[in-house]
Amino acid sequence: MAVLSAAFFAGVLGFAGRARRRPVRTGAEQMIGSTGEVESWTENAGRVHVNGEMWEARSSQSLSKGQKVRVVSRTGLTLTVEAST
């Protein structure tokens, strides 16, 4: 019974260790580095389409509709983006 319990806990610890090493797939961290497309833009702010969702966005660059962008950071519900090459 002790050997069986030890094997069970070793398996659980193995799964936990592998899960910790996996890349983030949800939350704010997942958005960083994602690419999208500008839907509308005026001066330094607009709306972008990223991961199937519309987001408010800001950029230090002037962007145009249809231009590809990359997410640099996220503050609340606003993304900071830059032009993607």
LINLIN-V406743 format. One record per backbone hydrogen bond with DSSP energy under -1.0 kcal/mol. CO is the residue of the C=O (numbers start at 1). NH is the residue of the N-H. Records with the same first field share a line. If there is no record, write none. Layout:
CO=NH + NH
This chain:
1=5
2=6
3=7
4=8
5=9
6=10
7=11
8=12
9=13
10=14
11=15
12=16
13=17
14=18
15=19
16=20
17=21
31=34
34=71
36=69
37=49
38=66
40=47
42=45
44=59
45=42
46=57
47=39 + 40
48=55
49=37
50=53
53=50
55=48
56=79
57=46
58=81
64=67
67=38
68=84
69=36
70=82
71=33
73=80
75=78
78=75
79=58
80=72 + 73
82=70
